[in-house]
Amino acid sequence: GENVEQHPSTLSVQEGDSAVIKCTYSDSASNYFPWYKQELGKGPQLIIDIRSNVGEKKDQRIAVTLNKTAKHFSLHITETQPEDSAVYFCAAELQGGSEKLVFGKGTKLTVNP
Amino acid sequence: EAGVAQSPRYKIIEKRQSVAFWCNPISGHATLYWYQQILGQGPKLLIQFQNNGVVDDSQLPKDRFSAERLKGVDSTLKIQPAKLEDSAVYLCASSRQGVLQETQYFGPGTRLLVL
């Protein structure tokens, strides 16, 4: 089955710096890769996603890149702000039967003011 | 548009007791998911419903967990009897049709502590 590895598990940056979170996946048939942000006491919220027909997608300060050959994708947050502090999860869609998301273990991002 | 609603938000029980969680998905969403999120890990899918039918329950521990979505709207997840390792956050999510590459919207979760 699909396996998603996420690194680092914790990341601490200064306000204004950039943050990068990386994920690798095992199922070469996966074509959809969402990123979720989870704040304390809340459910995960989709912040950006990428499909396999594109290599990069950007939405204001957030960007995601995908390398299908290497089977890895990354989340880039620029000009970080304290409100970006949260746990971020990558996921890959497992195909065949049910359209199931397999999540990474998460990255706790702390943005220090 | 109202989000996914879940209740209760917190529950503390002793091992071997039973517990039930309730979920109301976003109006009009045909697909409903239950996830288990153990502390420090990502959500893991337990069961997926399409309307009132089960699409995937391959990771549901069926000897103690059960779920239903009788009218294709609300859903309940039950654990009976609970074990210590069931302590986790139980997340409900929904999507419009459950097709490929579709956004899943998550509720706030129910935090379960089994003592």
Interface residues (C-beta under 8 A of the other chain):
Chain A: V4 Q6 N31 Y32 P34 Y36 G41 K42 G43 P44 Q45 L46 D49 R51 F89 A91 E93 Q95 G97 S98 E99 K100 L101 F103 G104 K105 G106
Chain B: V4 G40 Q41 G42 P43 K44 L45 Q48 V55 D56 L91 A93 G98 V99 L100 Q101 E102 T103 Q104 Y105 F106 G107 P108 G109
